């Protein structure tokens, strides 16, 4: 009987903690990036990501750009930059994609999404007519991240460019 009370109290406190988290800043670790998450921040990120996943790229791009401005020090920032760059690329805004992805790579050089971000960066460079930059980006992925899917794709793209 005593165990049941303990479990229900624990559930109650976890639920309360989750609900309070919607109103108070809290520390979080998102894909290796730690920081303070402000109230409404996760919701704003999730909404932007849902728009991207639903194929509403213009809304996703606007939402991610707004997120990056409003929550610049967020542990979600690298992911917002990543998805913003991908949204811009999918919208054929290649210069915008290049700028967002270069910002991500410069600010978070060891983030786990860097190889994938660099692949999109290289494709954006290629689409905007800068073969030299694209080759350099694809070569860099292959040398820095040899055991990744991104490196395999980069090798194929390098071969295709020649």
HUSULTA-V367973 format. One record per run of one state. SS is the DSSP state (H for helix, E for strand, C for the rest). FROM is the first residue (numbers start at 0). TO is the last residue. If there is no record, write none. Layout:
SS;FROM;TO / SS;FROM;TO
//
This chain:
C;0;0 / H;1;20 / C;21;24 / E;25;29 / C;30;31 / E;32;36 / C;37;39 / H;40;52 / C;53;55 / H;56;69 / C;70;75 / H;76;89 / C;90;92 / H;93;106 / C;107;112 / H;113;126 / C;127;129 / H;130;143 / C;144;147 / H;148;160 / C;161;161
//
